[in-house]
C-alpha cells in the first residue's frame, strides 16, 4: 500500500501543574489529524469535546479511541460515544451514546450494517444499530454480561471501573465471526464461536489490523505479533525496541499499527505517564531505563530490522495516540493545500 499521508486518531493532552491526572482525566480535546510523513506537516480534520450529559462530572478526558475506516466512513469513539464520519468532509453521520458505554476502546462496522463496540469498562463487546438499538452483547470472559454490573446504572457518569478483569481492546470480524483482543489474558478470542483463540503470549495486546491473510497486533510494550488469519497461528513476533536507535529508552504505550506492505509498517506510541494501576505498566521497568520518548509515530522495516523514520506528534497537537488509518486514495490530492507545519495554527 502506497500512501502519501495517514490519519492519526487520539487526543490533545491536558496540562496541569497543580495535580497529577489519571488516564481518564488526561486529555482535554479529542483530535484527528492528517499527517504527511514526508513533509512532517499536518492538518486538523476533527476537534471534538463531548457534551456534559455523557461524561463524568469531574474533569473527564475527551479523546478519540481506536477507529476503523470502511469505504467512505470513519468509525471512532470517545470513552462514552460512537461517532461515524462521512469522508472526505468529516460530516458527522451517526452519533450513539448509551448508558452502558464506559471506557470505550474501539468500534468497527459489521457486514450486516451494525457496529461492534468494545465497552472496556464493563469487560464487554456490544453490537448496536446506527440508531442506537442494542442487538447483542457479550462478556469477554464468557460470563453473564450483567453479573457484575447493573443495567440501571448510567456508566457514562462513572469515571472509571478499574481494575478490569479482562480489559478488551480491539474488535474485528473473521468470516463474519466476531473477535476481540483481551489485555489481561494476552490473546484474541472468538465471541460468536467459542473455542478459537489466537495466543499473544509476549505481552498484553492493544490494537490490530487485518492486512491480506495476516493480522497485525500491537502489544503495549512495543511488540508486533503477526498471526495467520486462516490458521490462527502466530507466524512472527517482532520486538520494535530492538530496532530503535537508543537502547533501553521506553518507546511508549504502543497502540496503533498501519502496515504498508509485507515489509513496512507505521506504529503509534503514547508517552508513558504515571498511573496508580502499576500492574498495567509493569513492563516499563522490565530492563528499561526511566527515560520515556515523547508521543510519536515510527516507520519500521521488518526485513532490515530498522526504524526508518520517527515523527513527534505533540507538535502536531496529538499527545495521546490510538489509531493510524490510511487516507482513502480518492482524498489524497484534495487535502494538500491545507497541510500546515507542526506547531502552527491551522485556521480550521
N, C-alpha and C positions, 0 to 999 in steps of 0.2 A: 504494500500500500504506500503510495507516494502522497505525502501531504505537505502543504506549504504552511499550514497553521492548524492549531487544535484548540478545543475549549478546555479551560481549567475551571473546575467547579469547587467552590468552597466558601470561605468567609473572610471578612476583614477583622483582624484582632482588635479586641477592646483593651486599651492600655489603662493601667491604674497604678499609682504608687502607694495607695493607701491600704490595699487589701490584696490578699492572694486569691486569684479567681480559680474556681473549679472549671472542669471541661464544659459543663452545662451553662457556664456564665461567660465564656472566654471570647465570644465573637459578637461584634456589635452590628454586623450587617452581612446578609447573605450576598454572595458575589459570584458572578460568572463572567469570565473574560475570554476573549480570543487572543491567543498568543502566537506570534510569528517567531519561531526559534532562530531563524537565520538572522533576522534583524534585531532580535531582542526588543520587539515592540508589541504593544497590546492595545486592545480596545475593550471597554466595558460593554457587555451585552445586556446584563441584568443586574440591578441592585435592588435588594428587597429586605423589608423588615416586616415581620409577622404582626398581625393585629393583636391587641392585648387579650381579647377574649379566648385565644387559642394558645396562650402562653402561661407559664408560671408567673406569679406576681412579682417576685423579686429577681431582678437582673437576669432575665432569660437570655440565652445565646441565640443569635439569629445567624444561621448559616445554611448553605445548601449541602446536603449529604450526597451520597453516591447517586449517579444519574445514568440514564440509558437513552440512546438515540435509536429510533426506528423510523425509517422513512424521513418525512419532514417534521417529525415531532420529537421534542426533547422532554423526557420524563424525569423529574427530580423531586426532592423532598426537603423540607426542613425537619426539625425534630417532631413537629406535630401536624404537618400539612403535606399533601401531594399536589404538585403543580405540573401541568402539562403545557408546554410552549410550542407554538407553531413556528417553524423555521421558514425563511431566514429572518423574519422580522421580530421574533420572540414575542408574538402576541399570545397572551395567556388564554388558553382554550378551555382548560378544565381546572377546577380547584376543588379539593376534597380535604375535609378535616373532620375526623370522628373522635368521640370521647376515648376510644381505646388507643389512640395514637400517642405513644410516648417513646422518645429517643429513636425515631425512625432512622434507618441507616441506608436503605436502598429501595428503589422502585423499578419495576420492569413490566412492560406490556406483555400480554399473552396473545397467542394466535386467535383466541376467542374474543378479543376486543376488550377484555378486562385488564385490571392492573394488579400485579403482585406487590405487596408492601411488606417490608421487613420491619416489624414492630419490636425492635431490640429490647426496649424497656420491659416488655411483657414476655420475652422469650418466645415470640410468636411470628408467624407469617400469615397475612390475611390476603384474600382476593376480593377486590371491590370493583364495582362498575364505575364508569366515569361520572355517573350521577351520585355516587357515594353509598350505594347499597352494598352490604356485606354479602358475599357469595359463599366463601369458605374460609375457615380459619384452622390453623394447625399450631399446636405447641411443638417446638422443635425437639423436645425430649420425648415425644410420643405420649405425653400425658394429657389429661383434661386441660384445655386451654384456660379454663377459669377456676381451676382448683386453688390457685394461689392469689388470684386477683378477683375483683368484683366488677360485674357488668354495670353496676350503678355508679361507679366512680368515674369522674372525668379526669383521666390520666394526663391530659394536656396541661392540667394545672399542677401536676406533681413534678417538682424539679428533677428528681431522679429516683429510680427504683433500684439503684445499685446497692450491693453487688448482684450481678446477674448470674444465673446458674449455667447459662449457655452462651449468651451474647451473640445471637445470629447477626450476620453482616450483609451477605450478598446473595441475592436470589436469581435463579436463571432456569431456563427450560431446556431439557434434552429430550427430543422426540415427544414433545408435549407433556412430559413428566416434570414436576416442579422439584427443584433442588435448592438447597441453601447451605451456606458455609456456617460453621459453628466455631466461634473463637475459643471457648474453653475446651471443647472436645477435639480441636485441631483436625477437622475433617469437613467434607461436604457430603450431605445425605439427601436421599430422595424422600420427599414428603408424601407423594401420591402412590408410590410403590415401595412399601417398606422393605428394607434389606440392602439395596445398592448403596455403596459408600465409597468415597474417594479419601484415602488416608493422606493427610497433610501433616506428617509427623514432626517436621523440623521445627515448627513454631506455630503460633496462632494465626490463622488466615484472616484476611480482611476483604480485599476486592478480588474480582475475577474478570476475565474477558475471554469469550469464545472466538477463536481465530482459526478458521479451517477445521481440521479434525483435532485441534488441540485446545485445551482450556488452560489459561494462564492465571494462576492465583498468586497474589502477593501475601507475604506474611509480615507482621508488624515490625520484625527486626531486620528486614531487608533481604529476604529470600524471594525468589520467584520459583514456584513449583508448577511444572508443566505436566499436565495429565492428558492422556488419550481419551477423547470423548466417547469412543466406541468400546474400548476395553476397560475404561475407568481406572487404569493403572498409571501411576506416576512414572513418566519417562525421563524426567530430568529435574534436578533441583539446583538452582543457581544461587550462589551467595554473592549478592551485589557488594557487600562490604569488602570482598577481596578484589574488586575491580576499581575501587575508589583510590584516589591518589594519597590521601592522608590516613595512614594506618592507625586504627584504634579510635578514630573520630566517629561519633554516633551520627549516622546518616539522617535519622529522624524517624518519626512514626510513618511507616510505609503503607500506602493505600492504593492509589490509582495506578493502573497499568494500561498502556496502549501499544500493542505490537504493531510494527510497521511491516514486517515480513518475518520469515523464519529466523532471521538473524538479529534484527534490531528492534528495540522497544524503548519507549519512554516510561519512566516511573516517577510518581509524585511522592514527596516526603514533607511531613509537617514537623517543625521544630518541637522537640520533646520538652514539655513543661511539667512542673511539679503536679502531683495528684496524691490525694490521700489513699487511693486504691493502688498501693505499691505493687501488688501482685500483677497488675496489668502492665507494668513497665519494668518488671524484674529483669528482662532481657538486656536492659540498658547497662546494667552493671556486670554483665557476663563477659568480662575480659575487655570491656571498652573503657576508654578514658572518659572523664566527665565533660569533655568538650563536645558541644552539640552544634551541628550545622544548622543554618537558618532554613526556613521552608524553601523548597526548591523542586525543580524537575530535572531529571538527568536522562540522557540518552545512552543506552548500553549496547555494545556489540557483543552478543553472546558467543560468537565464533572466535573473535580475537580476545575475549575476556577483558574488555576495556570499557571505561567510561569515556564516551566520545565528546560529551558536552554537558555543562551544568548551567542552569539559569535560576538565579534567585528570584523568588516570587513576591517577597514582601515589598520591593519597589514597585511592583505592579498592583499592589493592594491586597493580594492574597496572602493571608497569614496561616490559614488552616486549609489544607489541600485534601480533597476527596477524589473526584473522578477526573480523568483525562479522556476526552472524547474527540473523534475525528470530525472536522467540519465537512459536511456533505459537499461533494465536488462542485455542484452547481452554484454553491455560495462563494467559492474561493475568491473570484475576481471582484465581487461586489463590495467586499469589506476593506480592501487595501487602502483606500484613501482615509479611512477612519482610524488606522493604527497610529498609536502615539508612543513616544519614548517613555520608559518607566519613570514613575515619579511625577510626571506632568499631568495636569488636569485634562480630562477627556472632553468636557463640554457636553456629555451625554446626560 
